[in-house]
Amino acid sequence: MVVSTRSLQLLLLSTALVYAQPSPEVQKRISAAIAAAANESNPDLTAFVNPFIGTDNGGDVCPGASIPFGMVKFTTDFTGFAPAGYVADPTQTVRGLSPLHDSGTGSSLGSYGNFEIMPMTCPGGFDTCATMLTDRETFRKNNTDEASPGYFALTLDNNIKMEATSTRRAGLERFTFPEGSKPFFVLDLSNDLPDSFAGGTLNIDADQGRITIEGSWGSSFGPTRFNYQAFACYDLLNNGNQTLDQFGVWQANAFGLDAKGLGQTHLNVTRSLIGDDYEYGALISYEGTPEEIIIRVGVSFVSTDQACSNAEEEIGTTSFDDIRAQSQALWNEKLSSIEIDIANTPPNVTEMLYSSLYRASLTPNNATGETQGPFANTTSFFFDSLYCSWDTFRTFYPLMALQHPTDFAQIVDSYIDGWRKLGWMPECRANHLPGYTQGGSSGDVIVGHFAINYHNEAAELGVDLNDLYSAMLADANLNPPEWNIMGRESNLHTAFGYVPFDAIDPSSTGRQTREGSRTLEYAFEDFSIRQVSLLLNNSANEEIFFNRSLWYRNVWDPTVVNSGFKGFMQKRFPNGSFFFTDPTDCSPIDTDPNRECSLQPDNIEGFYESSSWEYSFFAPHDVNGLITLMGGNTTFVNRLDHYFNAGLFLAGNEPSFQTAVGYHYANQPAKSVQQIRQIVLDNFGITAGGLPGNDDQAAMATVLTFHLLGLYPVPGSSQFLILSPFIPKYTIHNTFLNTFTTVTTLGFDPKSIQTPIPNGTAAYVKNVTLNGVELSGKCHFDFYDVFRLGGEVVIEVTDDITQGNDCGSSVPESLSAGGFAVAR
C-alpha cells in the first residue's frame, strides 16, 4: 500500500505526536506582562491581549495581523471548518497565508481567504513543487503559533517560519527558511475559503518583481449568485534586496492535472460552466539560498492599480518591525479608552477584558475608499463584512458608543448609505454584497442607539439625523422585493400585527420561517423607531411605533404549558390561531439532533437559532409587560430560575444576552449578579476555547466586557443596568466627548470572582453614588447622567444577599409601565 505524505503525517499525529497550539509562550508572555504592569504607570496594553482566545471551540476568531477595523487581517488558512482562516485544531493543515479575513462571523462557508501564498523548498526543482491545495497542505510545527495585536507568526513542520504585520489595506509578509534551502512560493489565484472563485486574471512582471491578481468570488453569507471583485499586488523584491530566479504559472485539478508553465506570465480564466474545479496560480523562486524573504502586499476592492498604490502609500520602504510598531501603537490608543486597576484585578479578568476590547475593534472592516457596485465612489464611509446586525445590536455597538463614538458614527454613516444606495439599510453585508436577514432590520436598533445617545453631536460626527430617521422608516414600512436580504416582511406584519405563518405576500419574496422570533424582533426594532420619533418630536409616528413596539404580545399564546409554566411565544396563522411549538425545541435540552433551527427552509419551529423558552423572555424594552403576561414577579422569577436550572440557557446565543439581568425587573438584582458570575466563569476563559461558541463579530467579546464592568446596556436607549463589577476600579474615556468616568467597586473582594459566590463574600450591590450623591435606585442609571458628563461612580458591594436584592426606588424602565417617556 502506498501511503501519501499527508496520510503518514495524520497517522503519526494520531499515534504519537501532539500538535499543541498556540505556543505556550503566548500565555507566559501575557501573564508576565500583567504581573509587571502592577508597578507601571503607562503599561503596554497590547501585551495583555490574547488573540488566540476563540480560535477553538467554534469561536471562529481571526488572530491575524490587523490594525483597528483594518481591511486586511493576515493569517494562515487551514483545512476543515475554518471560517476565519485560522483554527487551533491540531489535526488541520496549513493551506497558505492570506491577507483577507473576517473574525467571528460564523459563516458556515468561511469568508475571504483570497490570495493564499505558501512557502516551500522544492528540492527537486520548479516542476516538482506542490501547487494545488491538497498537495501543498502542511502541518505546523508544534508550539510555534504566535500573535499579538498587529502581528502573526507560525512555523511549518518543515521549519519555514511565516510572519505578517499590516496597515489598513496592506501588509508585509516575512518568511524565514532553513539554512541552505532555496525559497519557492506558490501564489494562489483561484482558491478562497468558501471555494467561490468565479474567474480572474494573474500577471507576473518579472522585471518589476510584481504579481497582480484580480478576480471575482461569491458571498460567504448571502446569495451565491452575487459576486464581488478583489484585487491584490505582491511586490517580491523587498526594495531591490531580493532577486527572482524562476517564475511561471500553474494549473491543477484533482484528477491528475499538474501543469506548470515556466516563464509564462499571464493567466486569464473564467468560471467553469460545466462545473470543473480547476486551480490556478503563480510559482516563483528566489536566486541563491537567502534565509529571509520579505514580500509587500496591497489589496483593494477597486483595481490592481489601487492595490499597488495602497501598498506603496501605506508601507513604502518601511521595515517590518516599524510597521509592526505602528500597528501596536494604534492598538494601544484604542485599548486605552478603558483603564483598570491592574494590581488588584484578577489576572485572568485583565486578560479577558483587554482581549475582548481588542476583538471589539477588529471588525467590521473599514473599506472606505474601496467600494464597488452600487457603492462605487460613495462619499460616505464604507464598512465591509457586517455579520450581522442581529448579532451586534445588543452589546457591540452600545460598547462602541461608550468609548469610541467617532468609530460608531462612521459605521452608522455606512448603514445609512446602504439606504441611500439600495433603499434599505443592510442587515448583513458579506463583502460588498447583501447577506441574509435573520431577525429583521436590526440596523434600526443600531442607528437608533446612536441617535438617542449622540443626537447633539450627530452633525459634528458626520451623521444626518433626517437621513437616519428616513432610513429607519423605510426599513419598517417599505416592503422590499426580497426580504431575505434586506428590510422586513412589512406588508403582512402591519396588516396582522404579527408576522403570520402560511400567508401569501404577493408583492415580495422571502423564506417563510421564523415568524415567531421575527415578530418579536420587529417589535423591538419598532421601539427604536419610536424613540427616534420621540427625539425628533414626530408625535404621529411616536404613537404608531409605540403601539407597534407592543405587538410582541400578539404571539403570546397563554394556553401553552411547559414544566408547569403557562404561556409561551408561538407563531400564528392568519386566522389568529396558533401553531404549536414545543417550547424546548431548539434549546440545549432538545433531544432531536436533526431539528432545523436556523435559516433552513424546513425550520417549522417559528424561531431563529433559539427556543420559545428563550424568546419568551425577549422584549428588552418592556420586560415589565412580559412579567404581567407571565403572572407577576414571583412567577417570572420562578420561570427564570427554571430556565437556568433546567439547562435551557445557551450563553453563546444572542437572544439570551439580556435574560440573566431579567431579575432586575422583578426587583431581585442579587440573582442577576449570581447568574452573571456563573455565565462568565462557566463559559468564558483565556484559552483558545475560551468562548461559548462563535464570537459573532465580537458580540461575545462585548457582552463579556459589559459583564466584567458590571453594566448591561438596553439597546436603542441611554439606559444601563447596574451589576457587580469583576474589577475593583476602572475608568472609561469617551474619546470624542473627552470625558472620563471612574467606577470604583467599594468593598471589592477577589473571592467574589467565583461561582457560586461564597457565603460571606461581598458581591451584591448595596448602594450606588454618583459624584458623592447616593442614587435613589441602584439597578440602573442613564448615559446622560453618568458617562456623557463624566465623574465618579461608586458601587458599594455587600455580602448581605437580602440587602443586595432590592433595586431601591425603581426597577429599570419598561415601555408599558411609562418608561422611556423622554428623549434626553
C-alpha positions in Angstrom: 0.0 0.0 0.0 1.3 3.4 -1.0 0.8 6.0 1.8 0.9 9.7 0.9 3.0 12.1 2.9 -0.1 13.8 4.4 -1.7 10.4 5.3 1.5 9.4 7.1 1.6 12.7 8.9 -2.0 12.1 10.1 -1.1 8.6 11.2 1.8 9.9 13.2 -0.4 12.6 14.7 -3.0 10.1 15.9 -0.4 7.7 17.4 2.5 9.7 18.7 2.6 13.5 18.0 0.7 16.2 19.8 0.4 19.4 18.0 -0.4 21.9 20.7 -1.5 25.4 19.6 -1.0 28.2 20.2 2.5 28.3 21.7 2.6 28.2 25.5 4.9 31.1 25.3 1.9 33.3 24.4 0.3 32.8 27.8 3.6 33.0 29.7 4.3 36.4 28.0 0.8 37.7 28.8 1.0 36.6 32.4 4.4 38.2 32.9 3.2 41.4 31.3 0.2 41.6 33.6 2.3 40.9 36.7 4.9 43.6 35.7 2.2 46.2 34.9 1.1 46.3 38.5 4.2 48.6 39.1 4.0 50.5 35.8 2.3 53.9 35.2 1.9 53.5 31.4 1.8 49.8 30.6 1.7 48.4 27.1 -2.0 47.3 27.0 -1.4 45.2 23.8 0.7 42.9 26.0 -2.4 41.8 27.8 -4.2 40.7 24.7 -4.5 37.1 23.7 -5.6 37.0 20.0 -6.0 33.2 20.2 -9.0 33.3 22.5 -11.9 31.9 20.5 -9.8 30.1 17.9 -11.1 26.8 19.1 -14.5 25.5 20.2 -16.2 27.1 17.2 -15.2 30.7 18.2 -14.1 31.5 14.6 -11.9 34.3 15.8 -9.1 35.5 13.4 -5.8 36.0 15.3 -4.2 37.6 12.2 -2.2 40.8 11.9 -4.6 43.8 11.7 -5.0 47.4 12.8 -8.2 48.5 14.4 -11.0 47.8 11.9 -8.4 47.0 9.3 -9.5 45.9 5.9 -6.7 43.3 5.9 -6.1 40.6 8.5 -3.1 38.4 7.7 -3.3 34.9 8.9 -2.8 31.3 7.7 -5.7 29.4 6.2 -6.4 25.9 7.4 -8.3 22.9 6.2 -11.5 21.8 7.8 -14.1 24.1 9.3 -12.2 27.4 9.4 -14.4 30.4 8.6 -11.8 32.9 9.9 -8.9 31.1 8.2 -7.0 30.1 11.3 -8.0 27.3 13.7 -6.2 26.0 16.7 -7.3 22.4 15.9 -4.0 20.5 15.6 -5.4 17.9 13.2 -5.8 20.5 10.4 -3.1 21.5 7.9 -2.0 24.9 6.6 -3.1 25.9 3.1 -1.3 29.2 2.9 -1.0 32.7 4.3 -3.5 35.3 3.0 -4.5 38.9 3.7 -8.3 39.0 3.7 -10.3 37.6 6.5 -13.2 38.3 8.8 -13.3 37.5 12.5 -16.1 35.7 14.4 -18.6 35.8 11.5 -19.9 32.3 11.9 -20.4 31.7 8.2 -20.5 28.0 7.6 -18.8 28.6 4.2 -16.0 30.7 5.6 -15.2 34.2 4.3 -12.3 35.5 2.2 -9.0 33.6 2.3 -8.2 35.0 -1.2 -4.6 35.3 -2.5 -3.0 32.5 -0.4 0.7 32.3 -0.6 2.6 29.2 0.5 6.4 29.0 1.0 8.2 25.7 0.2 11.7 24.4 -0.7 11.0 22.0 -3.7 14.4 20.1 -3.6 13.6 18.6 -7.0 13.2 21.9 -8.6 10.4 24.1 -10.2 8.4 21.3 -11.8 8.2 19.3 -8.6 6.7 22.0 -6.4 3.3 21.1 -4.8 0.9 23.7 -6.1 -2.7 22.6 -5.7 -4.3 22.7 -2.2 -4.3 19.1 -1.3 -0.7 18.6 -2.3 0.7 21.7 -0.6 -1.1 21.3 2.7 1.4 21.1 5.5 1.3 20.7 9.3 2.6 23.4 11.5 5.4 22.9 13.9 4.4 22.1 17.5 4.1 25.1 19.8 5.0 27.8 17.3 1.8 29.8 16.7 2.4 33.4 17.9 0.2 36.5 17.7 -0.2 39.9 19.3 -2.1 43.0 18.1 -0.7 43.8 14.7 1.5 40.6 14.4 1.0 37.0 13.5 3.5 34.1 13.2 3.5 30.4 12.6 6.2 27.8 11.7 5.5 25.0 9.4 6.8 21.5 10.2 9.5 21.9 7.5 10.9 24.7 9.7 9.8 27.6 7.4 8.6 30.4 9.6 5.8 32.7 8.3 5.2 36.2 9.9 2.9 39.1 9.0 2.2 42.6 10.0 -0.2 45.1 8.5 -1.7 48.6 7.8 -5.3 49.2 6.9 -5.1 47.9 3.3 -1.6 46.4 3.0 1.0 44.4 4.9 4.4 42.8 5.0 4.9 39.0 4.9 8.2 37.7 6.2 9.4 34.2 5.6 12.5 32.6 7.3 13.8 29.5 5.5 16.1 26.7 6.8 19.8 27.4 6.2 20.9 26.4 2.7 17.4 25.9 1.2 16.2 27.6 -2.0 12.9 29.6 -1.4 9.9 28.8 -3.6 6.4 30.3 -3.3 3.1 29.2 -4.6 0.7 32.1 -5.0 -3.0 31.1 -5.5 -5.4 32.9 -7.9 -8.5 30.7 -7.6 -8.9 29.3 -4.1 -10.7 31.0 -1.3 -12.2 29.7 1.9 -15.8 29.2 0.6 -14.5 27.9 -2.8 -16.4 30.5 -4.7 -14.0 31.5 -7.5 -15.9 33.0 -10.5 -12.9 33.9 -12.8 -10.0 36.2 -12.8 -6.5 37.1 -14.0 -3.0 37.0 -12.8 0.0 38.8 -14.3 3.8 38.4 -13.5 6.1 41.3 -14.2 9.4 39.7 -13.5 11.4 42.9 -14.3 9.4 44.9 -11.7 9.2 42.0 -9.4 5.5 42.3 -9.1 2.5 39.9 -9.4 -1.0 41.4 -9.7 -4.2 39.4 -9.3 -7.8 40.3 -9.8 -10.9 38.1 -9.6 -14.5 37.6 -8.7 -15.7 35.5 -5.8 -19.1 34.7 -4.2 -20.8 35.8 -1.0 -19.9 33.9 2.2 -23.3 34.6 3.9 -25.7 35.6 1.1 -27.0 34.5 -2.2 -24.2 32.8 -4.2 -25.3 34.3 -7.4 -23.8 37.6 -6.2 -20.1 38.2 -6.8 -17.6 40.8 -5.5 -14.3 41.6 -7.0 -11.0 41.7 -5.2 -7.5 42.8 -6.3 -4.0 42.1 -4.9 -0.5 43.4 -5.6 2.5 41.3 -4.5 5.9 43.1 -4.5 8.6 40.5 -4.4 12.0 42.2 -4.4 12.0 43.9 -1.0 13.2 47.3 -2.4 15.9 45.6 -4.5 17.3 43.4 -1.7 15.9 40.2 -3.3 16.3 38.7 -6.7 13.8 36.4 -8.5 15.1 33.3 -10.2 12.4 31.1 -11.9 8.8 32.1 -12.4 5.7 30.9 -14.1 2.1 29.8 -13.8 0.4 26.6 -12.8 -2.9 24.8 -13.3 -4.1 21.7 -11.5 -7.1 19.6 -10.6 -7.9 16.5 -8.5 -7.7 14.1 -11.5 -4.0 14.3 -12.3 -3.6 17.7 -13.9 -0.5 19.3 -12.5 0.8 21.6 -15.2 3.5 24.2 -14.7 4.4 26.9 -17.3 7.9 28.0 -16.6 8.4 31.6 -17.9 4.7 32.1 -18.6 3.4 35.3 -17.1 -0.3 35.5 -17.7 -3.5 33.7 -16.6 -7.0 34.8 -17.7 -9.6 32.2 -16.7 -13.4 32.3 -16.3 -15.8 30.3 -14.1 -16.1 26.7 -15.3 -19.7 26.5 -16.6 -19.5 22.7 -16.8 -18.7 22.6 -13.1 -15.0 21.6 -13.2 -12.9 22.7 -10.2 -9.6 23.8 -11.6 -7.0 25.6 -9.5 -4.6 28.3 -10.8 -1.8 30.4 -9.6 1.8 31.6 -9.9 5.0 29.8 -8.9 8.3 31.7 -8.2 11.7 31.1 -6.7 14.5 33.3 -5.5 18.1 33.3 -6.5 20.5 31.7 -4.2 19.7 30.5 -0.7 18.6 33.6 1.3 17.2 32.7 4.7 14.8 35.7 4.8 12.3 36.8 2.2 10.0 39.8 2.7 7.0 40.3 0.4 4.9 43.5 0.4 1.2 43.0 -0.2 -1.5 45.5 -1.1 -5.2 44.7 -1.6 -8.2 46.6 -3.0 -11.8 46.2 -4.0 -11.4 48.7 -6.8 -8.4 47.8 -9.0 -4.9 46.2 -9.1 -3.5 49.7 -9.6 -5.2 50.8 -6.3 -3.9 47.7 -4.6 -0.4 48.6 -5.6 -0.9 52.2 -4.6 -2.2 51.1 -1.2 1.0 49.2 -0.5 3.2 52.0 -1.8 1.4 54.7 0.3 0.8 52.8 3.5 4.1 50.8 3.6 6.5 52.1 1.0 10.0 51.2 2.2 9.1 51.0 5.9 10.6 47.9 7.6 8.6 45.0 9.0 9.4 45.9 12.6 8.5 49.5 12.1 5.1 48.6 10.6 4.5 46.3 13.5 5.4 49.0 16.0 3.0 51.4 14.2 0.2 48.9 14.4 0.9 48.2 18.1 0.7 52.0 18.8 -2.8 52.2 17.1 -4.0 49.3 19.2 -2.7 50.9 22.4 -4.5 54.0 21.6 -7.7 52.1 21.0 -7.4 49.9 24.2 -6.5 52.8 26.4 -10.1 54.0 26.4 -10.6 51.7 29.4 -8.0 51.7 32.2 -8.3 49.4 35.1 -6.6 48.8 38.5 -4.3 46.1 37.2 -2.6 45.4 40.5 -5.9 44.4 42.3 -7.8 42.8 39.4 -7.5 39.1 39.0 -5.1 38.4 36.1 -7.5 36.3 34.1 -10.1 39.1 34.2 -7.5 41.6 32.9 -6.6 39.2 30.1 -10.3 38.5 29.2 -11.1 42.2 29.3 -8.4 43.5 27.1 -8.6 40.6 24.7 -12.3 41.3 24.4 -11.7 45.1 23.8 -9.2 44.1 21.1 -11.8 41.9 19.3 -14.4 44.7 19.7 -12.3 46.8 17.4 -11.2 44.1 15.0 -14.3 44.1 12.8 -16.2 45.3 10.8 -13.6 46.1 8.2 -13.0 49.7 7.2 -13.1 49.5 3.4 -13.7 53.3 2.9 -12.4 54.3 -0.5 -12.6 50.6 -1.6 -16.1 50.5 -2.9 -17.7 48.9 -6.0 -21.1 48.1 -7.3 -23.9 50.5 -6.1 -21.4 51.9 -3.6 -18.7 52.8 -6.1 -17.3 56.3 -5.5 -19.6 56.9 -2.5 -18.6 59.9 -0.4 -19.7 58.1 2.8 -17.7 55.8 5.0 -17.9 52.2 4.0 -17.6 49.2 6.3 -17.3 45.7 4.9 -18.5 42.4 6.5 -21.4 43.3 8.7 -22.0 39.8 10.1 -24.7 40.6 11.3 -26.8 43.4 12.8 -28.9 40.8 14.6 -25.7 39.7 16.4 -24.2 43.1 17.1 -27.0 45.5 18.1 -27.2 44.1 21.6 -23.8 44.8 23.1 -21.2 45.5 20.3 -22.5 49.0 19.3 -23.5 50.0 22.8 -19.9 49.4 23.9 -18.6 51.4 21.0 -21.0 54.2 21.9 -19.5 54.2 25.4 -15.9 54.6 24.3 -15.5 55.4 20.6 -18.4 57.5 19.2 -16.3 58.6 16.2 -16.0 54.9 15.0 -19.6 54.4 15.8 -20.6 57.4 13.7 -18.6 56.2 10.7 -20.3 52.8 10.8 -23.7 54.5 11.2 -23.0 56.6 8.2 -22.2 53.4 6.3 -25.6 51.9 7.4 -27.5 55.0 6.3 -25.6 54.9 2.9 -27.0 51.5 2.4 -30.4 53.0 2.5 -29.4 55.8 0.1 -28.0 53.4 -2.4 -30.4 50.4 -2.1 -33.5 51.6 -0.3 -32.9 49.8 2.9 -30.2 49.5 5.5 -28.0 46.4 5.5 -28.8 43.6 7.9 -25.8 41.5 7.0 -23.2 42.6 4.4 -20.9 39.9 3.1 -18.0 41.6 1.3 -19.9 44.3 -0.7 -22.9 42.1 -1.1 -26.2 41.8 0.7 -26.3 39.0 3.2 -29.2 37.2 4.7 -31.6 38.8 7.2 -32.1 37.0 10.5 -34.3 38.9 12.8 -35.5 41.7 10.5 -33.9 45.1 10.2 -31.7 45.2 13.3 -29.8 48.1 11.8 -32.7 50.2 13.1 -31.6 49.5 16.6 -28.0 50.3 15.8 -28.6 53.7 14.2 -31.3 54.4 16.8 -28.9 53.8 19.6 -26.5 56.3 18.1 -29.3 58.9 17.6 -30.6 58.6 21.2 -27.1 58.9 22.7 -25.4 61.3 20.3 -28.1 63.4 18.6 -26.5 66.6 20.0 -23.2 65.7 18.3 -24.6 64.0 15.2 -23.8 66.8 12.7 -20.3 67.2 14.1 -19.8 63.5 13.8 -21.0 63.5 10.2 -24.4 61.8 10.6 -27.5 63.4 9.1 -30.4 62.6 11.6 -33.0 63.2 9.0 -31.5 60.6 6.7 -31.0 58.3 9.7 -34.7 58.6 10.5 -35.8 58.2 6.9 -33.7 55.0 6.7 -35.4 53.6 9.8 -38.9 54.4 8.4 -38.0 52.7 5.1 -37.0 49.5 6.9 -40.2 49.5 8.9 -42.7 50.5 6.2 -41.4 49.7 2.7 -41.8 46.0 1.7 -38.7 45.0 -0.2 -39.0 42.8 -3.3 -37.0 40.2 -1.3 -36.8 40.5 2.4 -34.4 37.5 2.5 -31.6 40.1 2.1 -32.8 43.5 3.5 -35.8 45.1 5.2 -38.8 43.3 6.7 -41.9 41.5 5.6 -43.7 44.7 6.5 -46.9 44.4 4.5 -48.1 41.3 6.3 -46.6 42.5 9.6 -48.6 45.7 9.6 -51.7 44.0 8.3 -51.9 41.4 11.0 -50.0 42.9 13.9 -47.6 39.9 13.8 -45.7 38.0 11.1 -48.2 35.3 10.0 -47.4 31.8 9.1 -48.9 30.2 6.0 -49.8 33.6 4.4 -49.4 34.9 0.9 -47.4 38.0 0.3 -48.0 38.7 -3.5 -45.6 41.6 -3.6 -42.3 40.1 -2.3 -40.3 37.0 -1.7 -38.7 35.7 1.4 -38.2 32.5 3.3 -41.3 31.7 5.2 -39.7 30.8 8.5 -39.0 32.4 11.9 -42.4 34.0 12.2 -42.4 34.0 16.0 -39.0 35.4 16.5 -39.3 37.9 13.6 -42.4 39.3 15.3 -40.5 39.8 18.5 -37.5 41.3 16.7 -39.7 43.7 14.6 -41.4 44.9 17.8 -38.0 45.8 19.3 -36.9 47.5 16.1 -40.1 49.5 16.2 -39.3 50.6 19.7 -36.1 52.1 18.4 -38.0 54.0 15.8 -40.4 55.1 18.4 -37.5 56.5 20.5 -36.1 58.5 17.5 -39.7 59.7 16.7 -39.9 61.0 20.3 -36.5 62.6 19.9 -37.5 64.4 16.7 -40.9 65.4 18.0 -42.8 63.4 15.4 -45.8 62.8 17.6 -47.8 60.9 14.9 -45.1 58.3 14.3 -44.3 58.2 18.1 -47.8 56.9 18.7 -47.7 54.5 15.8 -44.4 52.9 16.7 -45.2 52.9 20.4 -48.2 50.7 19.6 -46.2 48.6 17.2 -43.5 48.0 19.7 -46.1 46.3 21.9 -47.0 43.8 19.2 -44.7 41.2 20.8 -47.8 40.4 22.8 -49.6 39.2 19.7 -47.6 36.0 19.5 -48.1 35.2 23.2 -50.2 32.0 23.5 -51.5 31.8 27.1 -52.6 28.2 26.6 -49.3 26.6 26.1 -47.9 24.8 29.2 -44.4 23.6 29.8 -42.7 22.4 33.0 -45.7 23.8 34.9 -45.4 27.3 33.5 -48.3 28.7 31.4 -48.0 30.9 28.4 -45.3 31.0 25.7 -44.5 32.8 22.4 -45.7 30.9 19.4 -46.0 31.5 15.7 -49.5 32.2 14.4 -51.7 31.6 11.4 -53.5 34.5 9.5 -56.8 33.4 11.1 -55.4 34.1 14.6 -54.9 30.5 15.7 -51.5 29.5 17.0 -49.1 26.9 15.5 -47.9 24.8 18.5 -44.2 24.6 19.0 -42.8 22.7 22.0 -41.1 25.5 24.0 -38.0 23.3 24.4 -37.5 22.7 20.7 -34.2 24.2 19.5 -33.0 24.6 23.1 -29.9 23.0 24.6 -32.1 20.2 26.0 -33.8 19.4 22.7 -33.5 15.7 22.2 -33.8 15.8 18.4 -30.4 16.3 16.9 -31.8 16.7 13.4 -34.2 19.6 14.1 -33.7 22.6 11.9 -33.5 25.9 13.9 -31.8 28.4 11.7 -32.4 29.7 8.1 -33.2 26.3 6.7 -36.5 26.2 4.7 -37.7 23.3 6.9 -37.4 25.2 10.1 -41.0 24.9 11.1 -40.4 25.9 14.7 -41.1 29.6 14.2 -37.9 30.8 16.0 -34.4 31.6 14.8 -31.5 29.8 16.4 -33.3 29.6 19.7 -36.3 28.2 21.5 -39.7 29.5 22.5 -38.5 29.3 26.1 -35.7 31.7 25.4 -37.6 34.0 23.1 -40.5 34.2 25.6 -38.2 36.5 27.6 -37.4 38.7 24.7 -38.8 42.2 25.0 -35.9 44.3 26.2 -37.9 47.5 26.0 -40.8 46.1 28.0 -39.8 43.4 30.5 -42.5 44.7 32.8 -45.0 43.8 30.1 -43.6 40.3 30.0 -43.9 40.0 33.8 -47.5 40.9 33.5 -48.1 38.3 30.8 -46.5 35.7 32.9 -48.5 36.4 36.0 -46.3 38.7 38.2 -42.9 38.9 39.8 -43.0 35.7 41.7 -43.9 33.6 38.6 -41.5 35.5 36.4 -38.6 34.8 38.8 -39.6 31.2 39.1 -39.6 30.9 35.3 -36.1 32.5 35.1 -34.8 30.1 37.8 -36.2 27.1 35.9 -34.8 28.4 32.6 -31.3 28.5 34.0 -31.5 25.4 36.3 -33.0 23.2 33.6 -30.2 23.9 31.1 -32.4 25.9 28.7 -29.9 28.8 28.7 -27.3 29.0 26.0 -24.5 31.5 26.7 -23.4 31.6 23.0 -26.8 32.7 21.7 -27.6 36.4 21.4 -31.3 36.3 22.4 -30.1 35.1 25.8 -27.8 38.1 26.5 -30.3 40.1 28.5 -32.2 37.2 30.1 -29.8 36.9 33.0 -30.4 40.5 34.1 -34.2 40.0 33.9 -34.2 39.5 37.7 -33.6 43.3 37.9 -37.0 44.0 36.6 -38.6 41.8 39.2 -36.6 43.6 41.9 -34.2 40.8 42.6 -30.9 42.2 41.3 -28.8 39.9 43.5 -30.0 36.9 41.5 -28.8 38.7 38.3 -25.4 39.1 39.9 -25.3 35.4 40.7 -26.3 34.4 37.2 -23.8 36.7 35.6 -21.0 35.3 37.7 -21.9 31.8 36.7 -22.3 32.7 33.0 -18.9 34.3 32.8 -17.0 31.7 34.8 -18.6 28.7 33.2 -18.4 29.9 29.6 -15.5 32.3 29.1 -11.8 31.9 29.7 -8.3 32.7 28.4 -7.7 29.6 26.4 -8.2 29.1 22.7 -11.6 27.5 23.6 -12.4 30.4 25.9 -15.7 31.4 24.2 -19.1 29.7 24.3 -19.2 29.4 20.5 -18.9 31.8 17.7 -17.7 35.3 18.6 -20.3 36.7 16.1 -18.3 39.8 15.2 -17.3 40.3 18.8 -20.9 40.0 20.2 -19.4 37.5 22.7 -16.5 39.8 23.4 -18.7 42.8 24.2 -21.3 41.0 26.3 -18.3 39.7 28.3 -16.9 43.2 28.6 -20.1 44.6 30.0 -20.4 41.7 32.4 -16.8 42.3 33.7 -17.6 46.1 34.0 -20.7 45.3 36.0 -23.0 47.0 33.4 -25.6 46.0 30.9 -27.0 48.3 28.1 -30.5 48.5 26.9 -30.0 48.9 23.2 -31.8 51.7 21.5 -31.9 53.7 24.7 -29.5 55.5 27.0 -30.1 53.2 30.0 -27.6 50.9 31.7 -28.4 48.2 34.2 -26.0 48.1 37.2 -24.4 44.9 38.3 -21.4 43.9 40.4 -18.1 44.5 38.6 -15.4 41.9 38.3 -12.9 44.8 38.6 -12.2 46.9 41.7 -11.7 50.2 39.8 -11.8 51.3 36.1 -12.0 54.4 34.1 -13.8 54.8 30.8 -12.6 57.5 28.5 -15.0 58.9 25.9 -12.6 59.6 23.0 -14.9 62.1 21.3 -16.5 64.0 24.3 -13.2 64.0 26.1 -14.8 62.9 29.3 -13.9 60.2 31.7 -15.9 58.2 34.2 -14.3 56.3 37.0 -16.2 53.4 38.6 -15.0 52.1 41.9 -16.2 48.9 43.5 -16.2 49.7 47.2 -15.6 46.6 49.2 -14.4 44.6 46.2 -13.4 41.1 47.2 -11.4 38.9 44.8 -13.1 35.9 46.3 -16.3 37.0 44.8 -15.0 36.1 41.3 -16.1 32.5 41.5 -19.4 30.6 41.2 -21.2 30.0 43.4 -20.3 33.2 45.2 -19.1 32.0 48.7 -21.3 32.9 51.7 -20.0 36.0 53.5 -18.3 37.4 50.3 -19.2 41.0 49.3 -20.6 40.8 45.7 -24.1 42.3 45.8 -24.8 46.0 45.2 -25.6 47.8 48.4 -25.8 51.3 47.0 -24.5 53.5 44.1 -23.3 57.0 44.4 -22.6 59.5 41.6 -20.2 62.3 42.4 -20.8 61.7 46.1 -24.6 61.7 45.9 -26.3 58.4 46.6 -28.8 57.4 43.8 -32.3 56.5 45.0 -32.3 53.5 42.7 -29.3 51.1 42.5 -30.3 49.0 39.5 -30.0 51.4 36.6 -28.7 54.8 35.5 -28.5 56.9 32.4 -25.7 57.6 29.9 -26.5 61.3 30.1 -26.2 61.5 33.9 -23.0 59.4 34.1 -20.9 58.8 31.0 -21.7 61.9 29.0 -20.6 64.2 31.7 -18.0 62.0 33.3 -17.5 61.8 37.0 -17.1 59.4 39.9 -19.3 56.3 40.3 -19.0 54.2 43.5 -20.7 50.8 43.6 -20.6 49.6 47.1 -21.0 45.9 47.5 -22.2 43.8 50.4 -22.3 40.1 51.4 -25.9 40.6 52.5 -27.9 39.0 49.8 -31.2 40.3 51.2 -29.8 43.9 51.2 -28.4 43.4 47.7 -31.7 42.0 46.4 -33.5 45.3 46.2 -33.4 48.0 43.4 -34.4 50.8 45.7 -36.8 53.4 44.3 -37.3 51.9 40.9 -36.6 48.9 38.7 -35.3 49.5 35.2 -37.7 51.2 32.7 -40.3 49.4 30.7 -42.4 50.9 28.0 -45.8 49.8 29.1 -45.0 51.0 32.7 -44.4 54.5 31.5 -40.7 54.1 30.9 -38.6 55.7 28.1 -41.0 58.6 28.0 -38.4 61.3 27.5 -35.6 61.6 25.0 -32.6 63.2 26.7 
